[in-house]
Amino acid sequence: MTEGDRKPEYRPGLEGVPAAKSSISYVGIQTNDLGEREGVLEYRSIPIQALAEHSNFVETAFLLIWGRLPTHAELDKFSTEIYSHRRIKYRIKDMMKCFPETGHPMDALQASAAALGLFYSRHTLPNPEYVGQAIIRLLAKIPTMVAAFQLMRKGNDPVMPRDDLDYAANFLYMLTEKEPDPIVAKVMDVCLILHAEHTMNASTFSARVTASTLADPYTVIASSVGTLAGPLHGGANEETLLMLEKIGTVANVRPYVEQCLKLDPKHKFMGFGHRVYKGVKDPRAIILQNLAEQLFQKFGYDPYYDIALELERVLEEYLGGRGIYPNVDYYSGLVYRKMGIPTDLFTPVFAIARVAGWLAHWNEQLQENRIFRPTQIYTGSHQQPYIAIDNRHE
Ligand SMILES: CC(C)(COP(=O)(O)OP(=O)(O)OC[C@H]1O[C@@H](n2cnc3c(N)ncnc32)[C@H](O)[C@@H]1OP(=O)(O)O)[C@@H](O)C(=O)NCCC(=O)NCCS
């Protein structure tokens, strides 16, 4: 028996194990005045509903990162700095031009985010000036890189950011080469607010683990983008739309669900379920459903919405008793589809928003850093002989 044999409690996926103390955001479930259970999400103590209604993404990013709402002067300075750093270096564009156009935009984003670090020399962390500059650069340049890859893979040159457009409108402009309708730009801005932060999820944990080694912030964001890409996390919005596409018609919803559950009673339906919002609908899904309906009213109906509503009804019947309801990814895909955003860009759009939360956690981690070094439960044997290669069996 060695020291490494002590057996701490093992929780797969670290479920329920606190990984940090944080005042950035809160998720939970509360009972409202009508006695109904509902999901709660707060950024720096402010309910997400209030931010979606009154704030904008840049202000929300300031709130998350710096811990309070900015004054007029602070918001002007923060926005101006972000807007003036939206261009990306031609070397980054040249590097992106070499990416295969068939590659996934999340992989392109991860590589480009990491490459940004090559241009901004490393400093000993935490250095407040470097931290502030990195925050501005990452918030400013990530949307430009997502849009640039989209245009380049179509064979077009990326367009320059427009200084007269705000954060969301400029992103849509760089993506589509057209100035967006103000309603579409507003809806995109709210989507960015809704996706900006969500406590200790996988990609945020990834940000904090990488931050804890004092790696540079571009590496921190690149590692988080990689973690967000998986279908159990950010990739679920893309998978949700592919699922609706596969179902194809409202009439096919029930047979599809029955077939999936017959093949695998534990089948995971994309866009449903959440580690925290158990037994309630994700509050962001409620806001997003509303936004989707606003877009349909203005720009025409989407038949996929009927399929989504029917699937929600049928799954309530099959899974509702187990507390599984739509999460943020269920309706976001329909909103983005109506905006004309290609399906494989849904997760990069999520990443653009989540950069704010990751940066807030990076900054918070640096304030009281201790390198992450969990332990493991060793399940192998000990003291085995080394067998010469000629004596090994197939
Ligand atoms: C998000 C997710 C990973 C959370 O998982 P979790 O908290 O670990 O929950 P579990 O995977 O332990 O699931 C708990 C139970 O609900 C079921 N369940 C969870 N999500 C489900 C889904 N989307 N469809 C069907 N059943 C689901 C599980 O099979 C499990 O059932 P059991 O208790 O009978 O074994 C999971 O719900 C999921 O994979 N959802 C689909 C992907 C998705 O939409 N991700 C985006 C999250 S914002």
The ligand as an SDF file (V2000), in Angstrom:
LIG
                    3D

 48 50  0  0  0  0  0  0  0  0999 V2000
  -26.8630   18.3350  -20.9160 C   0  0  0  0  0  0  0  0  0  0  0  0
  -26.6400   16.9170  -20.4030 C   0  0  0  0  0  0  0  0  0  0  0  0
  -25.2110   16.4710  -20.7490 C   0  0  0  0  0  0  0  0  0  0  0  0
  -26.8120   16.9560  -18.8830 C   0  0  0  0  0  0  0  0  0  0  0  0
  -26.5720   15.7250  -18.4340 O   0  0  0  0  0  0  0  0  0  0  0  0
  -26.6070   15.2610  -16.9100 P   0  0  0  0  0  0  0  0  0  0  0  0
  -26.9820   16.3100  -15.9690 O   0  0  0  0  0  0  0  0  0  0  0  0
  -25.3340   14.5680  -16.6990 O   0  0  0  0  0  0  0  0  0  0  0  0
  -27.7910   14.3080  -16.9210 O   0  0  0  0  0  0  0  0  0  0  0  0
  -27.6680   12.7820  -17.1670 P   0  0  0  0  0  0  0  0  0  0  0  0
  -26.9660   12.5410  -18.4720 O   0  0  0  0  0  0  0  0  0  0  0  0
  -27.0940   12.1330  -15.9400 O   0  0  0  0  0  0  0  0  0  0  0  0
  -29.1690   12.4210  -17.3140 O   0  0  0  0  0  0  0  0  0  0  0  0
  -30.0620   12.2340  -16.2400 C   0  0  0  0  0  0  0  0  0  0  0  0
  -31.2030   11.3900  -16.7600 C   0  0  0  0  0  0  0  0  0  0  0  0
  -31.9010   12.1300  -17.7770 O   0  0  0  0  0  0  0  0  0  0  0  0
  -31.7900   11.4710  -19.0420 C   0  0  0  0  0  0  0  0  0  0  0  0
  -31.5210   12.5020  -20.0590 N   0  0  0  0  0  0  0  0  0  0  0  0
  -30.7330   13.5870  -19.9080 C   0  0  0  0  0  0  0  0  0  0  0  0
  -30.7280   14.3250  -21.0200 N   0  0  0  0  0  0  0  0  0  0  0  0
  -31.5340   13.6860  -21.8870 C   0  0  0  0  0  0  0  0  0  0  0  0
  -31.9230   13.9680  -23.2120 C   0  0  0  0  0  0  0  0  0  0  0  0
  -31.4540   15.0460  -23.8480 N   0  0  0  0  0  0  0  0  0  0  0  0
  -32.7440   13.1080  -23.8250 N   0  0  0  0  0  0  0  0  0  0  0  0
  -33.1900   12.0110  -23.1680 C   0  0  0  0  0  0  0  0  0  0  0  0
  -32.8580   11.6950  -21.9060 N   0  0  0  0  0  0  0  0  0  0  0  0
  -32.0430   12.5330  -21.2710 C   0  0  0  0  0  0  0  0  0  0  0  0
  -30.6070   10.5170  -18.9080 C   0  0  0  0  0  0  0  0  0  0  0  0
  -30.6980    9.4050  -19.7590 O   0  0  0  0  0  0  0  0  0  0  0  0
  -30.7050   10.1310  -17.4530 C   0  0  0  0  0  0  0  0  0  0  0  0
  -31.7170    9.1810  -17.3130 O   0  0  0  0  0  0  0  0  0  0  0  0
  -31.6810    8.0960  -16.1140 P   0  0  0  0  0  0  0  0  0  0  0  0
  -31.7760    8.8800  -14.8420 O   0  0  0  0  0  0  0  0  0  0  0  0
  -32.8450    7.2450  -16.3840 O   0  0  0  0  0  0  0  0  0  0  0  0
  -30.3640    7.3890  -16.2440 O   0  0  0  0  0  0  0  0  0  0  0  0
  -27.6430   15.9460  -21.0130 C   0  0  0  0  0  0  0  0  0  0  0  0
  -28.9340   16.3450  -20.6560 O   0  0  0  0  0  0  0  0  0  0  0  0
  -27.5190   15.8400  -22.5240 C   0  0  0  0  0  0  0  0  0  0  0  0
  -26.6670   15.0900  -23.0070 O   0  0  0  0  0  0  0  0  0  0  0  0
  -28.3670   16.5760  -23.3020 N   0  0  0  0  0  0  0  0  0  0  0  0
  -28.3140   16.5660  -24.7480 C   0  0  0  0  0  0  0  0  0  0  0  0
  -27.2100   17.4580  -25.2340 C   0  0  0  0  0  0  0  0  0  0  0  0
  -27.5200   18.9130  -25.0150 C   0  0  0  0  0  0  0  0  0  0  0  0
  -28.5790   19.4040  -25.3410 O   0  0  0  0  0  0  0  0  0  0  0  0
  -26.5250   19.6440  -24.4810 N   0  0  0  0  0  0  0  0  0  0  0  0
  -26.6030   21.0600  -24.2550 C   0  0  0  0  0  0  0  0  0  0  0  0
  -26.5980   21.3870  -22.8080 C   0  0  0  0  0  0  0  0  0  0  0  0
  -26.8940   23.0990  -22.5230 S   0  0  0  0  0  0  0  0  0  0  0  0
  1  2  1  0
  2  3  1  0
  2  4  1  0
  2 36  1  0
  4  5  1  0
  5  6  1  0
  6  7  2  0
  6  8  1  0
  6  9  1  0
  9 10  1  0
 10 11  2  0
 10 12  1  0
 10 13  1  0
 13 14  1  0
 14 15  1  0
 15 16  1  0
 15 30  1  0
 16 17  1  0
 17 18  1  0
 17 28  1  0
 18 19  1  0
 18 27  1  0
 19 20  2  0
 20 21  1  0
 21 22  1  0
 21 27  2  0
 22 23  1  0
 22 24  2  0
 24 25  1  0
 25 26  2  0
 26 27  1  0
 28 29  1  0
 28 30  1  0
 30 31  1  0
 31 32  1  0
 32 33  2  0
 32 34  1  0
 32 35  1  0
 36 37  1  0
 36 38  1  0
 38 39  2  0
 38 40  1  0
 40 41  1  0
 41 42  1  0
 42 43  1  0
 43 44  2  0
 43 45  1  0
 45 46  1  0
 46 47  1  0
 47 48  1  0
M  END
$$$$
